[in-house]
Amino acid sequence: MRIGSPLYLVESREPCWKCHKPQRVIALATARVDDDDMNTMDGGPENEPLLFKNVESLDPVLEQWLATHEPHYRRHFSRQAGMEYFANMCPGCGANFGDHFLHEAGGGVFPDGAGRG
């Protein structure tokens, strides 16, 4: 998959499922993607940003930037998902927020969701 610019960093606040403290969570999004299912690289106003979830790998430069500026968003093995992917980790207790719950309707980074926190 090729991802074009701009790449957006979407943020929200969600209560941690484990310690219940509100935390800042992020997701990556873009309106420019080229893969087997779609090509929106030409952009245009009709292209809405697409949120990425279950991100297994990133460009090394982006990965380093995230490690420096968003250290709570990092690779983590999820037993529930059965895979390793970049996820939001609670800075308070270390719990994985899980992309499934953040990206579902009403979740913190769902485009039409108001969030829960």
QUIKA-V26777 format. One record per residue. N is the residue number from 1. RES is the residue in one letter. PSI is psi as a letter, one per 20 degrees, with the letter a starting at -180 (NA if undefined). OMEGA is omega in whole degrees, -180 to 180 (999 if undefined). BURIAL is I if it has 9 or more other ideal C-beta (glycine too) atoms within 8 Angstrom, else O. Layout:
N&RES&PSI&OMEGA&BURIAL, N&RES&PSI&OMEGA&BURIAL
//
This chain:
1&M&p&173&O, 2&R&p&179&O, 3&I&p&179&O, 4&G&r&178&I, 5&S&q&5&O, 6&P&q&173&O, 7&L&p&-177&I, 8&Y&q&170&O, 9&L&o&-178&I, 10&V&p&-180&I, 11&E&q&177&O, 12&S&a&174&I, 13&R&p&-180&I, 14&E&q&173&I, 15&P&p&176&I, 16&C&p&-179&I, 17&W&h&-176&O, 18&K&g&-177&O, 19&C&i&176&O, 20&H&j&178&O, 21&K&p&177&I, 22&P&p&-179&O, 23&Q&q&174&I, 24&R&p&176&O, 25&V&q&-179&I, 26&I&r&171&I, 27&A&q&176&I, 28&L&q&-179&I, 29&A&q&173&I, 30&T&q&174&I, 31&A&j&-176&I, 32&R&o&-177&I, 33&V&q&173&I, 34&D&o&176&I, 35&D&a&-176&O, 36&D&h&-175&O, 37&D&h&-177&O, 38&M&q&173&O, 39&N&o&179&O, 40&T&k&-176&I, 41&M&h&-180&I, 42&D&i&176&O, 43&G&b&-178&O, 44&G&q&-176&O, 45&P&h&-178&O, 46&E&i&-180&O, 47&N&o&177&I, 48&E&q&178&O, 49&P&q&177&I, 50&L&p&177&O, 51&L&p&177&I, 52&F&p&173&I, 53&K&r&-177&I, 54&N&l&-179&O, 55&V&o&-177&I, 56&E&h&180&O, 57&S&q&180&O, 58&L&q&172&O, 59&D&p&-177&O, 60&P&h&180&O, 61&V&g&178&O, 62&L&g&179&I, 63&E&g&179&I, 64&Q&g&179&O, 65&W&g&179&O, 66&L&g&179&I, 67&A&h&-180&I, 68&T&g&-172&O, 69&H&h&-179&O, 70&E&m&-172&O, 71&P&i&178&O, 72&H&i&177&I, 73&Y&o&-174&I, 74&R&r&179&I, 75&R&p&-178&O, 76&H&p&174&I, 77&F&p&178&O, 78&S&o&177&I, 79&R&h&-179&O, 80&Q&g&179&O, 81&A&h&-179&I, 82&G&k&-178&O, 83&M&r&175&O, 84&E&p&178&O, 85&Y&r&178&I, 86&F&p&-176&I, 87&A&q&174&I, 88&N&p&179&I, 89&M&p&180&I, 90&C&p&179&I, 91&P&i&-180&O, 92&G&g&-174&O, 93&C&i&177&O, 94&G&j&-179&O, 95&A&q&176&I, 96&N&p&178&I, 97&F&h&178&I, 98&G&o&-179&I, 99&D&h&-177&I, 100&H&g&-176&I, 101&F&h&178&I, 102&L&h&-174&I, 103&H&i&179&I, 104&E&r&178&I, 105&A&p&-178&O, 106&G&i&178&O, 107&G&r&-173&I, 108&G&h&-178&I, 109&V&j&177&I, 110&F&p&-173&I, 111&P&h&-178&O, 112&D&j&-177&O, 113&G&q&178&I, 114&A&i&-177&O, 115&G&r&-179&I, 116&R&i&-174&O, 117&G&NA&999&I
//
